[in-house]
Structures are given as structure tokens and as C-alpha cells.
Amino acid sequence: MGYWWIYLLTFLFGYITHKTFYFLRAARLSLLLVKASNIIYLSLIVKAIENFAYTKALTIQQMKECDKSKEQIRKFEYRHDEDVVLFKDRSVAVLLEYHPPFFRSMVEFEDWPGAMRYLMASREAALKFWEVDDDRQN
């Protein structure tokens, strides 16, 4: 009957082991969620830039149909291109700013070209996110 402390130690060992594995699993899940959110965010920004390019082309076409001068069209293109560069830089800066210090070390980029290299390395996950289900298309 003097072995009650073994039961207590076994219980404590099991409890601590359970908590440790739970913590490790939760940490792994958190890191995966941060990586997935980075990929989705960057792919969303790329989609927005694609829409900017489409809008730019339509606007230039409309300006030509309305007989705007080449100088006006050139100024529009210049302003539009500056806005896109600013959008890219701010998008990456905001993404990095909102990462808590604990997760900042896992971010593999610091600027737009680095973010695009990261996105290209993870393109399968990004394409899977944007994949349209065939049943929804019909």
C-alpha cells in the first residue's frame, strides 16, 4: 500500500506528456496557418494586380477612343504604374508589420521580389486555393 506515489507520478507523467504533445501539435498547426495565410494573401495581391492591369488596358483603350492626347495617356500610364509599385511595396510592408515577433522569423521574404519567389515556391498551394470546383461552374 506504500506505492501510492508511483500512481501519482504516473499520472503526472501522463498529464505532462499529454500537455507537451498538445502544445507541439498546436504550435505546428499555428505555423502551418501562418504559412497558408501568407500564401493566400500574396496570391490575392497578385490577383488584384492582374485586375489593375486589365483596368489599365481598358482605360487606355477608352482614352484612345475619346481622342485623348498621347501625353495624357502617357501620364495616366505613369501614375498607374507608380500606384501599382506603391501597392506592391505597401502590401508586403503591411504583411510583415502584422506578423508577431514570434512568427516573424519564419517569413522568408522582406520585399516584393522576395515575396514573389516565395509565392512561386508555394504555387501549388496557391493554385489549389483558387481552384474552382467543377460542380460550382455548371
N, C-alpha and C positions, 0 to 999 in steps of 0.2 A: 504493500500500500504506500510505500515511500517513493513511488515513481511518478507522482502527480506532476512534478516539474518537467518530466520528459513530455507529457501530454501538452503542457503549456508551451514548452519550447517548440514542439512540432507544430502546434497551432500558430505561434508567432512566425516561424519559418515559412509556413504556407501562406500566411497573410502577407508578409513582406515580399515573398516571391510573386504572389498574385499582383500586388501593387506595382512592383518593378516591371513586370511584363506588360501590365496595362499601360503604365507610363510610356514604355518604349513603343508600344503599338500606337498610342495616341500621338507621340512625337513623330513617328514615321508618317502617320496619316496627315498630320499638320504640314509636314514638309511636302508631301505629295499635293496637297491642296494649294499650297503657295505656288508650287511649280505650275500646276494646272491653271491657276488664276493668272499667272504671268503670261502663259501661252495664249489664253483666251483674250486677255487684254490687248496683247500685241497684235493678235490676228484681227481683233476688232478695229484697232487703229489702222491697220493695213487696208481693211475694207473701207474705212472712212476715206482714206487717201485715194483709193480707187474711185470712190464716188466724187471726190473733189476733181479728179482728172476728167471724169465723164462730164461733170458740170462745166469745167473749164472749156472742153471741146464744144459743148452745146452753146455756151455763151459766146465763144469766138465765132461760131457759125452764125449765131443770131446777130452779132455785131457786124459781120460782113454783109448779111442780108439787109441790114439797116444802113448800109453805106457809111459805117464809121471809118475814120481815117486809120491808116496803118500805125500812126503814133498812138492813138487811143487804144488800139488793140495791143500794141507792144506794152504800154503802161499797165493795162489790165493783166497781161501775162506776167509781167514783172511783179506786180502786187500779189497776184495769186500764188506765184512760186515762192515769194517771201513768206506768205501766210502758211503755206504747206511746210516749209522748213521750220518755222516757228512752232507749228502744231506738232511736228515730229519731236523737236527738242523738248517742248513742254510736256508732252506725253510721257517721255522717258523720265524726265525730271520728277514729275508727279508720282509715277510708279515707284521710283526709288525712294522718294520722300516718305511715302506711306508705308514702307516696309519697316517693321520694328527692328531695332538693333540686333535682336537675336536672329532674325531671318535675313538680315542684310548680307551676311557673309555667303549665303547660298545663291545670291543673284550673280549671274555670270556675265553681266554687261553693265556698262556705265554710260553709253551713248547710243545714238540711233543705229550706226553701222553694227555695233556690237549686239544690239537688240535684234537686228535682222539676222545676224549669224546664229544667234540663239534660237530664233524662230525657225530658221531653215533647218537647224539640227533637230528641232522638235516638230517638223512639218506634218508628220503622220498624225500626231495628236491634234494639231490644229485642224487638219483636213477632216479628221473624224468628228470633231466638234461641229463643223459647218456642214457635214454630210446631211443631205435631205433624205428622209425615209421615202422609199418608192410608193408606199401606201398613201402618204400625205400628198404626193404630187397629183394623183388621179382624182 
